[in-house]
Amino acid sequence: MSGRFDSRHPLIGLMDEFHRLGGRLKSAFADARRDAGLGESEMLVLTAVVDAERAPTVSQIGRSLGQPRQIVQRAANALVAEGLIETAPNPDHKRAPLLLPTGAGTALKRQTDARAEAIAEALSAGLDLEAACALSDGLRAFRQKLEARLRTGQSTGDN
């Protein structure tokens, strides 16, 4: 790391760069989401439901995204009202229904993905996409290790 705060912990620098990059990418891809008529939270929840390997619950989505359950619940309620997702009984938990995409929800997600793909193509001119893939793979592995550590209770210095 090079810059004014070289003495800070590498995880703090990573967090800073992650937020800055995230902000730039959110701005760049905002039109794809906006065209869908959904807010950011609704789009995140729709993506989580459509792309899930197994039907998730609101709490599972919240944990995965690092969002409070209440925010995810509001977004899920809006998506149900719009007919983009539906709930199903959860055999593992009476009060936490599973969330499933509807045909309309899946179609809207795919349309949004196509718009995002066009934006990504335009943005990627002159960028090293192999480096982006390697960075993505590295961040995924890092996140998975961090999540495993957090699950074992080694989360913060607050203990």
MOFEN-V920048 format. One record per residue. N is the residue number from 1. OMEGA is omega as a letter, one per 40 degrees, with the letter a starting at -180 (none if undefined). D_FIRST is the distance of its C-alpha to the first C-alpha in Angstrom with 2 decimals. Layout:
n-><N:N>
omega-><OMEGA:OMEGA>
d_first-><D_FIRST:D_FIRST>
This chain:
n-><1:2:3:4:5:6:7:8:9:10:11:12:13:14:15:16:17:18:19:20:21:22:23:24:25:26:27:28:29:30:31:32:33:34:35:36:37:38:39:40:41:42:43:44:45:46:47:48:49:50:51:52:53:54:55:56:57:58:59:60:61:62:63:64:65:66:67:68:69:70:71:72:73:74:75:76:77:78:79:80:81:82:83:84:85:86:87:88:89:90:91:92:93:94:95:96:97:98:99:100:101:102:103:104:105:106:107:108:109:110:111:112:113:114:115:116:117:118:119:120:121:122:123:124:125:126:127:128:129:130:131:132:133:134:135:136:137:138:139:140:141:142:143:144:145:146:147:148:149:150:151:152:153:154:155:156:157:158:159>
omega-><i:a:a:a:a:a:a:a:a:i:i:i:i:a:i:i:i:a:i:i:i:i:i:a:i:i:a:a:a:a:i:i:a:i:i:a:a:i:a:a:i:a:i:a:i:i:a:a:a:a:a:i:i:a:a:i:i:a:i:i:i:i:a:a:a:a:i:a:a:i:i:i:i:i:i:i:i:i:i:a:i:a:a:i:i:i:i:i:i:a:a:a:a:a:a:a:i:i:a:i:i:i:i:i:i:a:i:i:i:i:i:i:i:i:i:i:i:i:a:i:a:a:a:i:i:i:i:a:i:i:i:i:i:i:i:i:i:i:i:i:i:i:a:i:i:i:i:i:i:i:a:i:i:a:a:i:a:a:none>
d_first-><0.00:3.76:6.74:9.63:8.70:6.28:9.30:9.55:10.00:7.75:10.82:10.85:7.61:9.26:12.46:11.56:10.51:13.53:15.81:15.01:15.58:18.53:20.02:19.93:21.48:24.01:25.14:25.47:27.48:29.48:32.50:32.97:33.22:35.24:37.76:38.41:39.50:37.25:34.82:31.28:32.37:35.39:33.48:31.01:34.05:36.01:33.22:32.99:36.78:37.32:34.56:35.35:36.81:39.12:40.30:37.99:38.98:37.57:36.00:34.37:32.83:31.66:29.96:28.36:27.00:26.24:28.98:32.00:35.13:37.05:34.83:35.09:38.84:39.38:37.68:39.69:42.88:42.31:41.76:44.94:46.85:45.78:46.90:43.49:43.22:45.89:46.19:47.89:49.11:46.76:48.72:46.18:46.20:49.01:47.09:43.89:44.98:43.14:41.78:42.84:42.32:45.46:46.25:45.45:42.06:41.16:42.43:40.46:37.24:37.94:38.70:35.45:33.61:35.42:34.39:30.75:31.04:32.33:29.49:26.95:28.86:28.78:25.05:24.13:25.72:23.39:20.62:19.87:21.63:21.34:17.54:18.19:20.66:18.47:15.70:18.59:20.06:16.96:16.56:20.31:20.32:17.58:19.65:22.82:21.71:20.57:23.92:25.83:24.37:25.25:28.72:29.39:28.92:25.66:24.15:23.27:23.88:27.01:29.32>
